[in-house]
Amino acid sequence: MSVTAAQGFTAAGIPIGLKSTGAPDLALVRNTGPSTASASVFTSNRCKANPVLWSERVAAGGEVSAIVLNSGGANCYTGDEGYRTTTATAEAVAEVIGVEAGTVLVCSTGLIGDQLDRSRLVGGVATIAAALADGEAAGQDAARAIMTTDSVPKLAERRSASGWTIGGMAKGAGMLAPGLATMLVVITTDVELDSASLDHALREATRVTFDRLDSDGCMSTNDTVSLLASGASGVVPETGEFIAELTALCRDLTLQLQADAEGADHDVAIEVVGAATEQDAVDVARAVSRSNLFKAAIFGKDPNWGRVLAAVGTTDAAFDPYGIDVTINGVRVCRAGEPDEPRDRVSLEERAVQVLIDLHEADAAATIWTNDLTHDYVHENSAYSS
Amino acid sequence: MSVTAAQGFTAAGIPIGLKSTGAPDLALVRNTGPSTASASVFTSNRCKANPVLWSERVAAGGEVSAIVLNSGGANCYTGDEGYRTTTATAEAVAEVIGVEAGTVLVCSTGLIGDQLDRSRLVGGVATIAAALADGEAAGQDAARAIMTTDSVPKLAERRSASGWTIGGMAKGAGMLAPGLATMLVVITTDVELDSASLDHALREATRVTFDRLDSDGCMSTNDTVSLLASGASGVVPETGEFIAELTALCRDLTLQLQADAEGADHDVAIEVVGAATEQDAVDVARAVSRSNLFKAAIFGKDPNWGRVLAAVGTTDAAFDPYGIDVTINGVRVCRAGEPDEPRDRVSLEERAVQVLIDLHEADAAATIWTNDLTHDYVHENSAYSS
């Protein structure tokens, strides 16, 4: 599991005192090659954190030797001083492992608007470089060091019969909404592919996975998903299989993020079918996923389909308001815009909830994964400055 | 105060058993003339309730003799059966007061997807027509009968030195977001104006009042704001003064809706200045008003300006991410995208909160009124099927 599953990678995770709790807060993943091809996608938020501003430039070059990640501070809206902290961290990593600073990605997560302790970061780099290892424990250490309000580390792995592997780690529990859902994700693979091929595959995979997680409608300033390829397996994968496995791995991590969303009691899959276009399906599902009234009703185990339709009605998607069916956990509570089966037949006792919306227009479909709106969500996000 | 403040109107509010609590749930407002000019605006939600479908047709005719409103059920997504309940109610009112059914507006509020009890409604019309009166108590009765989760009736009145009056009542506590903010509003006036002039004035007024209330981002299926003019004062008002007074009355009712929003601890005014266009200012303020993380932070008395900027960054408005100032309750916590005054200088002990965002682009400005996200909001909307 994790980022050390594929050949050609080492990792580590250690505490350096950025978190007041003393928990691990610095992670490093190194690609030992022979190849250093990569692809990354970043938040579409226009207010980007300093590590994103730096890493976008590095990613554009295609070659990534290492990625250094810290929790305990987002380094966002920290001005020139914050940007220099990012560059100093990249330079320290480059020096200690003997690569160009321009091939080192930097990710940060935590509170916006506070300066990171640069000397702790730069000082920590030498320590963590000495701890780099290729075993499973090292990958798990790295995954733990990027956690913020996450209750568990998120790890995934896929192995191809053709002799190659993809592994990954993710963090993210709040500010989960696309472009991308808030998260830091590092995926490593030992396939032989160039950066352009990796970029194509990563965009295909994230489009239908991380981009369709919308836990709380709030888009982060720090989201980064990076895919690093070492080529150490010596295998050039079949493109379709690689994209399929990468997508499966991304979906696995996406559902782990959903399952650990701050304060959530329910994991809700909103599936829209019968849409005129895939974008219509996404728009409708996303509108429902962002309705606080719908989300509070799910928390209260109330299959309130009126709130589903009220959210559907705010979109520009093609539909006849009196041609929509809504099914909740297998019970069709609304048919063609009228009450159908009694709502008390719907059980919302389980954590998993499926809301199926049939627009009866054409054949396009999409699913958005979201969570309910709970007392614990309010508590965590009012009591925790993040 | 209320809808009987202006000359030429009678009103009543009575219980007819639609609400299980026995609280008043039927209201009637009659325009006794001599004029029956009117204007109305309705929800922009494409999933519209039956009374909205009916009332849109009535409103298009311009003449409105009466408006009948019920709480205890939204009559939305109730199919042909529900539509016939609406028309039967209008016809009953028309018959008992001797007007055309096509001049009777109908409004309903409550749970979506349940049939209203048609016989109670039609039977209640004769009773309420006999109770119509022109005193202040009658206006207050009507305002009470349209309440759902509202804790207080909402009433307002403006009197012109030129001898005319505007009065109004409103309901709305949840599903408060524009186009329009969820509500039923009836405004009465004794000016002499034709329906086209009233329509112009009403749209000018609602555009900067009800349309800028965004308590919880959820758009209703039943919103209606109707303005009825009796002409009973015999005065043709000066257009500018009439629009100004109507806008002041609408703002008064808007702020009453905000103050009574479900579960809210804080009334938050998000003022965006220095925008390139008014629409940019609205877009930015609305994005912040819809950030659950920002709203939960305000509940927790945490002046978390990073969450303000993260929301601003999701918009297409013109701004330089490193040229934005954020001031909360008078303390400039962020200047040009960097931390400015310490956040602990901000007090959020009071209910009223002002967030001022300066985009430093040009001179356009707008304010969106919202509320915080609280435990009580989650509780009311998970425990109460509405």
Interface residues (C-beta under 8 A of the other chain):
Chain A: N45 R46 C47 K48 A74 C76 Y77 T78 G79 L111 I112 G113 D114 Q115 G174 M175 D216 G217 C218 M219 S220 T221 R290 S291 N292 L293 A296 A297 F299 G300 D302 N304 W305 G306 R307 L309 A310 A311 V312 G313 T314 T315 F319 P321 Y322 V333 C334 A336 G337 E338 P339 R343 L373 T374 H375 Y377 V378 H379 N381 S382 A383 S385
Chain B: N45 R46 C47 K48 A74 C76 Y77 T78 G79 L111 I112 G113 D114 Q115 G174 M175 D216 G217 C218 M219 S220 T221 R290 S291 N292 L293 A296 A297 F299 G300 D302 N304 W305 G306 R307 L309 A310 A311 V312 G313 T314 T315 F319 P321 Y322 V333 C334 A336 G337 E338 P339 R343 L373 T374 H375 Y377 V378 H379 N381 S382 A383 S385
